[in-house]
């Protein structure tokens, strides 16, 4: 389930809700629903990759017989269903947005091996967490939320493309760097105050450090991607600062720290 990355989903919810001015009990419902969707999506990925895993990764739980496919299908459907019920409690608009998110999750899991745009689809699933959280509080999406959702999409797509282009030669292998740095750049040119610039600097420094494991002499692509996945929570912290939701900022930073700690015990990639 890649559970070590799950704190970044919670910080996504906080950022999306903050962009809509939301707070309170609905945040708990939204966070729980998105975590259920995230976990179900990971299980579905293994189910749809079962034929390939039987050939290439026979030691994994499903191909090894540790877990029966029928059981996994029931659990996956149950997690999606429970997550949808929680979204229904959060509001009809949140539920509709969640159903679109579910569709994107299924699309990615079913067609990520040969789809050249799969990193973009993955990025859109994270952006839909912002949108779903916002719809629990407001009926319409603000321009700020749409901008930050687009930047989150670029960041997640970029970290995925980084891994795909690291074997290329020449300048072409560096273009995804622009995607992962786009949120920090926007924070500097978007007219924000200096505290937000400091958060942007933190994100940029973390991304730069992560990229040394891709373009440096000692390559560790999995380590780089895992670090940038944890950096999603730093991006969320930047969003919270830009939205003026400073009270929620410590939670996003804690999600980053928890993700990094958890990745040392359970691989994030």
ROVO-984612 format. One record per residue (C-alpha): residue in one letter; x negated, y negated, z. Coordinates in steps of 0.2 Angstrom, whole numbers, padded with zeros to 4 digits, always signed. Each point is the difference from the previous one (the first is absolute). Example, Ala and Ser with C-alpha at 12.3 -4.5 7.8 and 13.67 -1.06 7.14 Angstrom:
REM ROVO-984612
a-0062+0022+0039
s-0006-0017-0003
END
This chain:
REM ROVO-984612
x+0000+0000+0000
x-0015-0012+0001
x+0007-0005+0016
x-0016-0010+0004
x+0006-0013-0013
x+0017-0002+0007
x-0003-0015+0011
x-0003-0010-0016
x+0019+0004-0004
x+0005-0008+0017
x-0010-0016-0003
x+0008-0001-0018
x+0017+0000+0009
x-0006-0014+0012
x-0006-0010-0015
x+0015+0002-0011
x+0012-0004+0015
x-0010-0016+0005
x+0001-0006-0018
x+0019+0000+0002
x-0001-0007+0018
x+0006+0016+0008
x-0004+0008+0017
x+0008+0010+0013
x+0007+0018+0001
x+0002+0002-0019
x-0019+0000-0001
x+0000+0016+0009
x+0013+0008-0011
x-0009-0006-0016
x-0017+0006+0006
x+0007+0017+0004
x+0009+0001-0016
x-0016-0004-0010
x-0011+0012+0009
x+0013+0014-0004
x+0000-0005-0018
x-0019-0001+0000
x-0002+0018+0008
x+0013+0007-0011
x-0009-0007-0015
x-0016+0008+0005
x+0009+0017+0002
x+0009-0002-0017
x-0017-0003-0008
x-0007+0017+0007
x+0016+0009-0006
x-0001-0007-0018
x-0019+0003+0000
x+0002+0018+0006
x-0003+0008-0017
x-0017-0009-0002
x-0004+0002+0019
x+0002+0019-0002
x-0014-0001-0013
x-0011-0013+0007
x+0003-0002+0018
x+0007+0017+0006
x-0005-0003+0018
x+0013-0014+0002
x+0016+0004+0011
x+0012+0003-0014
x-0011+0011-0012
x-0007+0010+0014
x+0017+0005+0006
x-0002-0009+0017
x+0016-0010-0004
x+0013+0007-0011
x+0006-0011-0015
x+0018+0002+0005
x-0003-0007+0018
x-0010-0014-0007
x+0014-0005-0012
x+0012+0000+0014
x-0011-0011+0011
x-0004-0012-0014
x+0019-0002-0004
x+0004-0002+0019
x-0013-0014+0002
x+0006-0009-0015
x+0018+0002+0006
x-0004-0006+0018
x-0010-0015-0007
x+0015-0005-0011
x+0012+0001+0015
x-0011-0012+0010
x+0000-0012-0015
x+0018+0001-0001
x+0001-0005+0019
x-0012-0015-0005
x+0012-0006-0014
x+0007+0005-0017
x-0013-0011-0009
x-0014+0009+0009
x+0007+0016-0004
x+0002-0004-0019
x-0018-0006+0000
x-0005+0016+0009
x+0008+0010-0014
x-0010-0009-0013
x-0016+0004+0011
x+0005+0018+0001
x+0001+0001-0019
x-0017-0008-0002
x-0007+0013+0012
x+0007+0014-0010
x-0006-0007-0016
x-0017-0002+0007
x-0001+0018+0007
x+0007+0007-0015
x-0011-0009-0013
x-0016-0006+0008
x-0012+0012-0008
x+0002-0005-0018
x+0008-0017+0002
x-0013-0014-0003
x+0011-0013+0009
x+0002+0011+0016
x-0011-0012+0010
x+0013-0014-0004
x+0014+0011+0005
x-0009+0004+0017
x-0002-0019+0002
x+0018-0003-0003
x+0005+0013+0013
x-0009-0011+0013
x+0008-0016-0007
x+0017+0008+0002
x-0003+0002+0019
x-0002-0019+0001
x+0016-0002-0010
x+0010+0013+0010
x-0005-0008+0016
x+0005-0017-0006
x+0017+0006-0006
x+0004+0005+0018
x+0000-0018+0004
x+0004-0011-0015
x+0011+0003-0016
x-0013-0008-0012
x-0018+0001-0002
x-0011-0015+0002
x-0013-0005-0012
x-0013+0002+0014
x+0005+0018+0002
x+0000+0004-0018
x-0018-0008-0002
x-0007+0010+0015
x+0009+0016-0006
x-0009-0002-0017
x-0016-0003+0009
x+0002+0016+0010
x+0004+0009-0016
x-0016-0006-0008
x-0010+0005+0016
x+0006+0017+0001
x-0001+0003-0019
x-0018-0007+0000
x-0006+0011+0014
x+0006+0015-0010
x-0007-0006-0016
x-0017-0003+0008
x-0001+0019+0003
x+0005+0003-0018
x-0013-0011-0008
x-0015+0002+0011
x-0008+0013-0013
x+0001-0013-0014
x-0015-0009-0006
x-0001-0019-0003
x+0011-0014+0006
x+0016+0009-0003
x-0002+0010+0016
x+0001-0016+0010
x+0017-0007-0005
x+0010+0008+0014
x-0010-0011+0012
x+0010-0015-0005
x+0016+0009+0005
x-0005+0005+0017
x-0007-0018+0003
x+0016-0009-0007
x+0009-0002+0017
x-0015-0008+0008
x-0003-0012-0015
x+0019-0005+0001
x-0002-0004+0018
x-0013-0012-0004
x+0008-0009-0014
x+0018+0001+0006
x-0001-0015+0011
x+0000+0010+0017
x-0009-0007+0016
x-0017+0005+0006
x+0006+0014+0012
x+0007+0009-0016
x-0016-0003-0009
x-0009+0009+0015
x+0011+0015-0003
x-0003+0000-0018
x-0019+0000+0003
x+0002+0015+0012
x+0010+0009-0014
x-0013-0005-0013
x-0015+0006+0011
x+0009+0016+0003
x+0003+0003-0018
x-0018-0005-0005
x-0007+0012+0013
x+0012+0014-0006
x-0006-0003-0018
x-0018+0003+0004
x+0005+0019+0002
x+0005-0001-0019
x-0013-0011-0008
x-0014+0002+0012
x-0015+0013-0001
x+0009+0012+0012
x+0017+0003-0007
x+0014+0007+0010
x+0016-0003-0009
x+0012+0008+0012
x-0008-0010+0014
x+0003-0016-0010
x+0018+0004-0004
x+0004+0004+0018
x-0008-0016+0006
x+0010-0010-0013
x+0016+0009+0005
x-0003-0005+0018
x-0003-0018-0007
x+0019+0000-0005
x+0003-0005+0018
x-0012-0014-0001
x+0009-0006-0015
x+0016+0001+0010
x-0008-0010+0014
x-0004-0013-0014
x+0018+0000-0005
x+0006-0002+0018
x-0012-0015+0002
x+0006-0008-0016
x+0018+0003+0006
x-0004-0008+0017
x+0004+0016+0009
x-0015-0001+0012
x+0009+0010+0014
x+0000+0016-0012
x-0018-0003-0005
x-0008+0011+0014
x+0011+0015-0006
x-0006-0001-0018
x-0018-0001+0007
x+0004+0015+0011
x+0006+0010-0014
x-0016-0003-0010
x-0010+0006+0015
x+0011+0015+0003
x-0001+0005-0018
x-0019-0001+0000
x-0001+0010+0016
x+0013+0013-0006
x-0009+0002-0017
x-0015+0006+0010
x+0010+0015+0006
x+0012+0003-0015
x-0006-0004-0017
x+0010-0015-0008
x-0004+0005-0018
END
